[in-house]
Amino acid sequence: MKYDVVVVGGGPAGIITALTAKSVYPDKSVCIIKEIGDGVIPCAIPYMIHTMSDPAENIMGNKPLENAGVEIVVDKVASLDTSANRLTLGSGEEAVYDRLVLATGSRPVWPPIPGIDQPGVCVIEKSLSAMTALRKKANAAKKAVILGGGFIGAEFADELARNSDAEVHIVEIMPRLVSLAFDDEFCDIVTDELTRAGVQIHTGRRAMSIDRQNGVKSVALDDGTSLPADIVIVGIGGRPNTELAEKAGLMLTQGGSVWVDSYMRTNVKNIFAVGDCALKRDFFTREEVPVWLASTATAEARIAGTNCYGIRVLRQIQGTVAAFSTKIGNACLASAGMTCRTCETEGFRIVTGDAVAPDRHPGTLPGAVPLRIKLVFADRGGALLGGQIAGGPSVGELINAVAIGIQMKLNVRDLDMMQIATHPLLSPAPTVHPLVNAAHQALAKLRASVK
C-alpha cells in the first residue's frame, strides 16, 4: 500500500488531520490507520453509563472519512522505518507514505499499588466493546470506588450516583477535586454537587492497595480507611502513547511526549505528531504541560493537515490555553488559562475580578440561575491570563470567549469596553453582565493600585 499521507490513530486528532489534509490537498491519497475499530467519542465516555440509553449512541463513525475519500485501515502499526518511509502492520502488510502524521493518543495510567490487576478493576478505554462491558459492571455494582478526582473521576461519580442503589466513593490525593483546572471556590461547587448526590469524597487521601477477601474487594487508604467495592474505576489520568515513535528514533520530551515544533513537525523530516502523543506547551510559560484535550488536539490536527505539504498557516498555535468545561449535578463549570493557584506557582503577579448575575434577565424568568465569573489579569499591564465560570449551560460557550480573549492577548480594558449581545431568555442583562463586570472590578483594583 502506498499513500501520500498516512495518519496513525483514529481519535479526534487523527480524524481531523485526515479530513483537513484531504480538503486542502484533494489530489493526494490519504489513509488513516487505527487500532480500535469501534472507537467512541472520548469526551462523552462517562455518559455511556446512564445518560445514554444505548452505549452505541457514542460510536465514532467512519462516514465523514468515507465521504471525504479517506481510506480506513483497522490494524495495529507494529513498526516504523523512517529511512524507508514505511510502516509495518500487525497483519504483516506494509504501508509506504510520503507524509506521516502520528496521532497515537494516550494510554490510561495504572497506579502501582498491590491488587490493581484484579478482575473488577477497570480503566477508561476508548472502544465501544470495552465501555459496554464497563457499563454492565457499573450498573450491577452496589459499591463503587473511583480513583482520581479530576474531570473523569468527577463525571463518572456523577453518572454512577444516578443508580440510587449504589454507594459511590471518590479517592483523590489532592486537597480538592478538579484542582488542576479551578481555584478553591469553584472546586467546592463540584464537591457540593457530588455530596448532594450521595457521593462520598475522600480528598487528601491515597489508595494503598486493593484487597480481596471472601470474594469481596476493598480499597485500603493511607489513613487506615477500608472502602468495600464491587467495582474500582481508575481515572487518574494518562500518558502519551509514544511507543511507536520512540522505537523509530523520534525525539521525545522529558515528559514523554513526541517533540514537535510550532507546525507539529517532529525532528524527522515529513513526520508530524498531533494530539495527546505530541508535546504541549503552556500558552504563557512555554513549559511542557500535561494538558490533553480534544479541542487542543483538533486545533493541532488542522495545523498539521494544512501544512503537511508546505507552510500555509503561520504559527497559529502559540501554546495550550487549557480550556475545560464540565457538568456535575446541576452545576456547569468551565475554565481557561491560568488559575490563581497556577499564577502563584509560576510567580505571576495578578489582579482578579469576580461578578455574579442571573443568566437571564430579569432573574425572575423561569430557569434563571446565578452565573459566576472570575477573571485573572496580569498586574499593571492587565493582560487576560485566565477565567473560571460556574452557572448553567451557557458557561460551555461563554468560556470560549475567555479562551479566544487569551489567545488574542486582550487586556482588562478590552473586556471592560466589550460590546455584547444579550436577550432576556439567553443571557444576563447588559447592565450587569458578569463577564464585563468582573473585568470592570479588576480594572478598578488596578487603577486604585497606581494612585
C-alpha positions as CSV (number, residue, x, y, z in Angstrom):
1,M,0.0,0.0,0.0
2,K,1.3,3.4,-0.9
3,Y,-0.2,6.8,0.1
4,D,0.7,10.4,0.0
5,V,-0.5,11.0,3.6
6,V,-0.8,8.3,6.3
7,V,-2.3,9.1,9.7
8,V,-1.8,6.7,12.5
9,G,-4.6,6.9,15.1
10,G,-8.3,7.1,14.9
11,G,-9.2,9.6,17.6
12,P,-10.3,13.2,17.1
13,A,-6.7,14.3,16.2
14,G,-6.3,11.6,13.6
15,I,-9.7,12.1,12.1
16,I,-9.4,15.9,11.7
17,T,-5.9,15.6,10.4
18,A,-7.0,13.2,7.7
19,L,-10.1,15.3,6.8
20,T,-8.1,18.5,6.7
21,A,-5.3,17.0,4.6
22,K,-7.9,15.7,2.1
23,S,-9.7,19.0,2.0
24,V,-6.5,21.1,1.5
25,Y,-4.9,18.6,-0.9
26,P,-7.8,16.9,-2.7
27,D,-5.5,15.2,-5.2
28,K,-3.4,13.5,-2.5
29,S,-4.3,10.0,-1.3
30,V,-4.9,9.9,2.4
31,C,-5.1,6.8,4.6
32,I,-5.9,6.6,8.3
33,I,-4.7,3.5,10.2
34,K,-6.5,2.9,13.6
35,E,-6.0,0.2,16.1
36,I,-9.5,0.4,17.5
37,G,-12.3,-0.4,15.1
38,D,-15.2,0.6,17.4
39,G,-13.8,3.8,18.7
40,V,-16.1,6.2,20.7
41,I,-16.2,9.9,21.2
42,P,-13.8,10.4,24.2
43,C,-15.4,13.4,25.9
44,A,-18.8,11.6,26.2
45,I,-17.4,8.3,27.6
46,P,-18.7,8.9,31.2
47,Y,-22.2,9.4,29.9
48,M,-22.3,5.9,28.3
49,I,-23.0,4.6,31.9
50,H,-26.5,6.1,32.4
51,T,-27.3,9.2,30.4
52,M,-27.2,7.4,27.1
53,S,-29.9,4.7,26.7
54,D,-27.5,2.7,24.4
55,P,-23.7,2.9,24.5
56,A,-23.7,2.7,20.7
57,E,-25.0,6.2,20.6
58,N,-21.5,7.4,21.3
59,I,-19.8,5.5,18.5
60,M,-17.3,7.5,16.4
61,G,-18.5,6.6,12.9
62,N,-16.4,6.5,9.7
63,K,-18.9,8.3,7.5
64,P,-17.1,11.6,7.4
65,L,-13.9,9.9,6.4
66,E,-15.5,7.7,3.8
67,N,-17.4,10.6,2.3
68,A,-14.2,12.6,2.0
69,G,-12.4,9.7,0.2
70,V,-10.0,8.8,3.1
71,E,-9.1,5.1,3.1
72,I,-9.5,3.4,6.5
73,V,-7.4,0.5,7.7
74,V,-8.1,-1.1,11.1
75,D,-4.9,-2.6,12.3
76,K,-2.0,-2.1,14.7
77,V,1.1,-0.4,13.4
78,A,3.9,-2.8,14.6
79,S,6.9,-0.7,13.4
80,L,8.0,2.4,11.6
81,D,11.1,2.6,9.4
82,T,11.7,6.3,8.9
83,S,14.6,5.8,6.4
84,A,12.3,3.9,4.1
85,N,9.1,5.8,4.8
86,R,7.4,2.5,5.6
87,L,5.0,1.2,8.3
88,T,4.7,-2.5,9.0
89,L,1.2,-3.5,10.3
90,G,0.3,-6.3,12.7
91,S,-1.2,-8.2,9.8
92,G,2.2,-8.2,8.0
93,E,1.1,-5.7,5.4
94,E,3.2,-2.6,4.7
95,A,2.2,1.0,4.1
96,V,4.6,3.4,2.4
97,Y,4.0,7.1,2.9
98,D,5.2,10.4,1.6
99,R,3.9,12.3,4.7
100,L,3.2,10.7,8.1
101,V,1.2,12.0,11.0
102,L,1.3,10.3,14.4
103,A,-1.9,10.7,16.3
104,T,-1.5,7.7,18.6
105,G,-3.1,9.4,21.6
106,S,-2.6,8.5,25.3
107,R,-2.9,5.4,27.4
108,P,-4.5,5.3,30.8
109,V,-2.2,5.2,33.9
110,W,-2.4,2.2,36.2
111,P,-1.2,3.2,39.7
112,P,1.5,0.9,41.1
113,I,-0.4,-0.4,44.0
114,P,-0.9,-4.0,45.1
115,G,-4.1,-5.7,43.7
116,I,-4.5,-3.2,40.8
117,D,-4.6,-6.1,38.4
118,Q,-7.6,-7.9,39.9
119,P,-10.8,-8.6,38.0
120,G,-13.2,-5.8,38.6
121,V,-10.6,-3.1,38.5
122,C,-11.2,-1.0,35.3
123,V,-9.6,1.8,33.4
124,I,-11.3,4.0,30.9
125,E,-10.8,2.6,27.4
126,K,-11.9,4.3,24.2
127,S,-13.7,1.4,22.5
128,L,-17.4,0.6,22.4
129,S,-16.9,-3.0,23.4
130,A,-14.8,-2.0,26.4
131,M,-17.2,0.6,27.6
132,T,-20.3,-1.6,27.1
133,A,-18.6,-4.1,29.4
134,L,-17.8,-1.4,31.9
135,R,-21.4,-0.1,31.8
136,K,-22.7,-3.6,32.6
137,K,-20.3,-4.0,35.5
138,A,-21.0,-0.5,36.8
139,N,-24.8,-0.9,36.7
140,A,-24.6,-4.2,38.6
141,A,-22.3,-2.7,41.3
142,K,-23.7,-1.7,44.7
143,K,-20.4,-0.3,45.9
144,A,-18.1,1.6,43.6
145,V,-14.8,3.3,44.2
146,I,-13.3,5.8,41.8
147,L,-9.5,6.5,42.0
148,G,-8.9,10.0,40.8
149,G,-10.9,13.2,41.3
150,G,-10.2,15.1,38.1
151,F,-12.8,15.7,35.4
152,I,-13.1,12.0,34.5
153,G,-13.4,10.8,38.1
154,A,-16.0,13.6,39.0
155,E,-18.0,12.9,35.9
156,F,-18.1,9.2,36.4
157,A,-19.1,9.7,40.0
158,D,-21.9,11.9,38.9
159,E,-23.1,9.2,36.5
160,L,-22.7,6.3,38.9
161,A,-24.7,8.2,41.6
162,R,-27.7,8.1,39.3
163,N,-28.0,4.4,40.3
164,S,-29.9,5.0,43.5
165,D,-28.8,1.7,45.0
166,A,-25.1,2.4,44.5
167,E,-22.7,3.6,47.2
168,V,-20.1,5.7,45.4
169,H,-16.7,6.9,46.7
170,I,-14.0,9.1,45.1
171,V,-10.4,9.0,46.3
172,E,-8.3,12.0,45.4
173,I,-4.7,12.6,46.5
174,M,-5.0,16.4,46.1
175,P,-6.8,18.5,48.8
176,R,-9.7,19.2,46.4
177,L,-11.4,17.7,43.4
178,V,-10.6,19.1,39.9
179,S,-8.0,21.4,41.5
180,L,-5.8,21.4,38.4
181,A,-8.4,23.4,36.5
182,F,-10.1,25.5,39.2
183,D,-9.5,27.7,42.2
184,D,-10.8,26.5,45.5
185,E,-14.3,28.2,45.4
186,F,-15.1,26.5,42.1
187,C,-13.7,23.1,43.3
188,D,-16.1,23.4,46.2
189,I,-19.0,23.7,43.9
190,V,-18.1,20.3,42.4
191,T,-17.7,18.8,45.8
192,D,-21.1,20.2,47.0
193,E,-22.9,18.8,43.9
194,L,-21.5,15.4,44.3
195,T,-22.1,15.3,48.0
196,R,-25.7,16.2,47.4
197,A,-25.9,13.3,45.0
198,G,-24.7,11.0,47.8
199,V,-21.1,10.5,46.6
200,Q,-18.6,10.1,49.5
201,I,-15.4,12.1,48.8
202,H,-12.0,11.3,50.2
203,T,-9.6,14.1,49.3
204,G,-6.0,14.3,50.5
205,R,-6.0,10.5,50.6
206,R,-4.0,7.9,48.7
207,A,-5.1,4.4,47.8
208,M,-2.5,2.0,49.2
209,S,-3.9,-1.4,48.0
210,I,-6.9,-3.2,46.6
211,D,-7.6,-6.2,48.7
212,R,-9.8,-9.2,48.2
213,Q,-11.2,-11.4,51.0
214,N,-14.0,-14.0,50.7
215,G,-14.8,-12.7,47.2
216,V,-15.3,-9.0,48.3
217,K,-12.9,-6.3,47.2
218,S,-11.9,-3.3,49.2
219,V,-9.7,-0.3,48.7
220,A,-7.3,0.5,51.6
221,L,-6.5,4.2,52.1
222,D,-3.4,5.7,53.7
223,D,-5.4,6.8,56.8
224,G,-6.5,3.2,57.5
225,T,-9.9,3.5,56.0
226,S,-11.2,0.5,54.0
227,L,-13.8,1.1,51.3
228,P,-15.7,-2.0,50.1
229,A,-16.0,-2.2,46.4
230,D,-17.8,-4.3,43.8
231,I,-16.0,-2.2,41.1
232,V,-13.0,0.0,41.1
233,I,-12.6,2.6,38.3
234,V,-9.2,4.0,37.8
235,G,-9.3,7.6,36.4
236,I,-6.1,9.2,37.5
237,G,-5.0,10.3,34.0
238,G,-3.0,9.1,31.1
239,R,0.4,9.1,29.5
240,P,1.3,9.8,25.9
241,N,1.3,6.7,23.7
242,T,4.7,7.1,22.1
243,E,6.0,3.5,21.9
244,L,6.0,3.5,18.1
245,A,7.7,6.9,17.9
246,E,10.3,6.0,20.4
247,K,11.2,2.7,18.8
248,A,11.6,4.6,15.4
249,G,14.0,7.0,17.0
250,L,11.9,10.2,17.1
251,M,12.8,12.7,19.7
252,L,10.8,12.6,22.9
253,T,10.5,15.3,25.6
254,Q,11.3,15.0,29.3
255,G,7.6,14.4,29.9
256,G,7.5,11.5,27.5
257,S,5.7,13.2,24.6
258,V,6.8,13.4,20.9
259,W,8.7,16.6,20.4
260,V,7.1,18.9,17.8
261,D,7.7,22.5,16.7
262,S,5.0,25.1,16.2
263,Y,3.9,23.4,13.0
264,M,3.6,20.0,14.6
265,R,6.7,18.7,12.8
266,T,8.8,16.2,14.6
267,N,12.6,16.0,14.4
268,V,12.3,13.6,11.4
269,K,11.6,15.1,8.0
270,N,8.0,14.7,6.8
271,I,6.7,13.2,10.0
272,F,4.3,15.2,12.2
273,A,2.6,14.4,15.5
274,V,-0.7,15.7,16.9
275,G,-3.0,15.2,19.8
276,D,-2.2,13.5,23.2
277,C,1.0,11.9,22.0
278,A,2.5,15.3,21.0
279,L,4.3,17.9,23.1
280,K,2.0,20.5,24.7
281,R,3.4,23.9,25.7
282,D,1.7,26.3,28.1
283,F,0.5,29.4,26.4
284,F,2.2,31.8,28.9
285,T,5.3,30.0,30.1
286,R,6.0,27.8,27.1
287,E,6.8,25.0,29.5
288,E,5.7,21.4,28.8
289,V,2.3,20.7,30.4
290,P,0.2,17.5,30.6
291,V,-2.9,19.0,29.1
292,W,-4.7,16.5,26.8
293,L,-7.9,17.8,25.3
294,A,-9.8,17.0,22.2
295,S,-10.2,20.7,21.4
296,T,-6.4,21.2,21.5
297,A,-5.9,18.0,19.6
298,T,-8.2,19.1,16.7
299,A,-6.6,22.5,16.5
300,E,-3.2,20.8,16.1
301,A,-4.7,18.5,13.6
302,R,-5.8,21.3,11.4
303,I,-2.3,22.8,11.5
304,A,-0.7,19.5,10.5
305,G,-3.2,18.7,7.9
306,T,-2.9,22.1,6.3
307,N,0.9,22.4,6.5
308,C,2.0,18.8,5.6
309,Y,3.0,19.9,2.1
310,G,4.3,23.3,2.9
311,I,3.7,26.0,5.5
312,R,0.3,27.7,4.6
313,V,-0.7,28.8,8.1
314,L,1.9,30.6,10.3
315,R,2.3,29.7,14.0
316,Q,-1.4,29.6,14.8
317,I,-0.9,27.6,18.0
318,Q,1.1,29.6,20.5
319,G,0.6,27.0,23.3
320,T,-2.4,25.5,25.0
321,V,-4.8,27.7,27.0
322,A,-6.2,24.6,28.7
323,A,-9.9,25.4,28.1
324,F,-12.1,23.0,30.0
325,S,-15.8,22.6,30.7
326,T,-17.9,20.1,32.6
327,K,-21.3,19.5,34.2
328,I,-21.6,17.9,37.6
329,G,-25.1,17.5,39.0
330,N,-26.9,20.7,38.2
331,A,-23.7,22.8,38.0
332,C,-21.9,23.7,34.8
333,L,-18.3,24.8,35.2
334,A,-15.6,25.9,32.8
335,S,-12.1,27.2,33.0
336,A,-9.5,28.6,30.5
337,G,-5.9,29.8,31.0
338,M,-4.3,30.2,34.4
339,T,-5.9,30.0,37.8
340,C,-4.8,31.9,40.8
341,R,-3.1,28.8,42.1
342,T,-1.1,28.3,38.9
343,C,-0.2,32.0,38.8
344,E,1.2,31.8,42.4
345,T,3.2,28.7,41.5
346,E,4.7,30.3,38.4
347,G,5.3,33.7,40.1
348,F,2.8,35.8,38.1
349,R,1.6,39.0,39.8
350,I,-2.1,39.2,39.3
351,V,-5.3,41.0,40.0
352,T,-8.7,39.3,39.9
353,G,-12.3,40.4,39.3
354,D,-15.4,38.5,40.3
355,A,-19.0,39.1,39.4
356,V,-22.3,37.2,39.7
357,A,-25.7,37.8,37.9
358,P,-28.7,35.8,36.8
359,D,-28.1,34.2,33.4
360,R,-31.4,35.6,32.2
361,H,-33.0,39.0,32.7
362,P,-34.9,39.7,34.7
363,G,-33.7,37.0,37.1
364,T,-37.3,36.0,37.9
365,L,-37.7,34.3,34.5
366,P,-38.2,30.6,34.7
367,G,-34.9,28.6,34.6
368,A,-32.7,31.5,35.6
369,V,-29.6,30.5,37.6
370,P,-26.7,32.6,39.0
371,L,-23.8,33.0,36.6
372,R,-20.5,33.5,38.4
373,I,-17.4,34.6,36.6
374,K,-13.8,35.1,37.9
375,L,-11.2,36.7,35.7
376,V,-7.5,36.7,36.3
377,F,-5.3,39.6,34.8
378,A,-1.7,40.4,35.0
379,D,-0.8,43.1,37.5
380,R,0.0,46.6,36.0
381,G,-0.4,45.6,32.3
382,G,-3.8,44.0,32.7
383,A,-3.3,41.1,30.2
384,L,-6.0,38.5,30.5
385,L,-4.5,35.4,32.0
386,G,-7.5,33.2,32.7
387,G,-11.1,32.8,33.7
388,Q,-13.4,30.5,35.5
389,I,-17.2,30.3,35.2
390,A,-20.0,28.5,37.0
391,G,-23.7,28.5,36.3
392,G,-26.0,27.0,33.7
393,P,-25.4,25.5,30.3
394,S,-24.3,28.9,28.8
395,V,-20.9,28.6,30.5
396,G,-19.9,25.9,27.9
397,E,-19.8,28.6,25.2
398,L,-19.1,31.6,27.3
399,I,-15.7,30.1,28.3
400,N,-14.8,30.2,24.6
401,A,-15.0,34.0,24.7
402,V,-12.4,33.9,27.5
403,A,-10.2,31.4,25.7
404,I,-10.1,33.5,22.5
405,G,-9.5,36.6,24.6
406,I,-6.4,34.9,26.0
407,Q,-5.2,33.8,22.6
408,M,-5.8,37.3,21.1
409,K,-4.0,38.9,24.1
410,L,-6.9,41.0,25.2
411,N,-6.5,43.1,28.3
412,V,-8.7,44.2,31.1
413,R,-9.7,47.4,29.3
414,D,-10.7,45.5,26.2
415,L,-13.1,43.4,28.2
416,D,-14.4,46.3,30.3
417,M,-15.4,48.0,27.0
418,M,-16.6,44.8,25.3
419,Q,-19.8,45.1,23.2
420,I,-22.1,42.1,23.8
421,A,-25.3,40.6,22.5
422,T,-27.9,39.9,25.2
423,H,-31.5,38.6,25.3
424,P,-33.8,38.1,28.3
425,L,-34.1,34.3,27.7
426,L,-30.4,33.8,26.7
427,S,-28.1,35.9,28.8
428,P,-27.6,38.2,31.8
429,A,-28.7,41.8,31.5
430,P,-26.3,44.1,29.6
431,T,-26.2,46.3,32.7
432,V,-24.8,43.6,35.0
433,H,-23.2,41.1,32.6
434,P,-20.7,39.3,34.9
435,L,-18.0,39.0,32.1
436,V,-17.9,42.8,31.8
437,N,-18.4,43.5,35.5
438,A,-15.6,41.1,36.5
439,A,-13.3,43.0,34.2
440,H,-14.6,46.3,35.5
441,Q,-13.9,45.3,39.1
442,A,-10.3,44.2,38.2
443,L,-9.8,47.4,36.4
444,A,-10.9,49.4,39.4
445,K,-8.4,47.5,41.5
446,L,-5.6,48.3,39.0
447,R,-6.5,52.0,39.0
448,A,-6.5,52.1,42.8
449,S,-3.1,50.5,43.0
450,V,-1.4,53.2,40.9
451,K,-2.7,56.2,42.8
